[in-house]
Amino acid sequence: MDEARHTLSEDDATYVRRSLIKYWTDRRREQDAEDLAQEGLLQCLKKIDKYKGRVGYEGRKATLRTFLVTVGINRGKDILKKERRRSGESSLDDAGVE
């Protein structure tokens, strides 16, 4: 069985970048939003071949964009967790992360 190779179109990259910036801005991370979005987009490029379009909630298939935004958000959360550990913050809530 051949696995489909996915590529990140310019439209998808723009959508993911804007979604990530909005996500971080909405969580009071305005100063970090651009950097977190950039790191998230780089992670998306690394992980795009992991997309399998699995059936998820209520039997719906996750779209490529949903998958990529989730990958990007998770990358940002990982970065903030590392920063929090370095700085000694007590919780992710304090850092604006859910």
KABELCOR-V151406 format. One record per pair of residues at least 12 apart in sequence whose ideal C-beta (glycine too) atoms are under 6 Angstrom apart, sorted by the first residue. I is the first residue (numbers start at 1). J is the second residue. D is the distance in whole Angstrom. If there is no record, write none. Layout:
BEGIN
i->I j->J d->D
i->I j->J d->D
END
This chain:
BEGIN
i->6 j->48 d->5
i->6 j->51 d->5
i->8 j->48 d->6
i->12 j->65 d->6
i->15 j->65 d->6
i->16 j->44 d->6
i->16 j->68 d->5
i->16 j->69 d->6
i->16 j->72 d->6
i->17 j->37 d->5
i->17 j->41 d->6
i->19 j->69 d->5
i->20 j->37 d->4
i->20 j->40 d->5
i->20 j->72 d->5
i->21 j->33 d->5
i->21 j->37 d->5
i->23 j->73 d->6
i->24 j->36 d->5
i->27 j->96 d->4
i->28 j->96 d->4
i->29 j->96 d->5
i->36 j->76 d->4
i->39 j->75 d->6
i->39 j->79 d->6
i->40 j->72 d->3
i->40 j->75 d->5
i->40 j->76 d->5
i->43 j->71 d->6
i->43 j->75 d->4
i->44 j->68 d->5
i->44 j->71 d->5
i->44 j->72 d->6
i->47 j->71 d->5
i->51 j->64 d->6
i->51 j->67 d->5
i->77 j->97 d->6
i->80 j->95 d->5
i->80 j->97 d->5
END
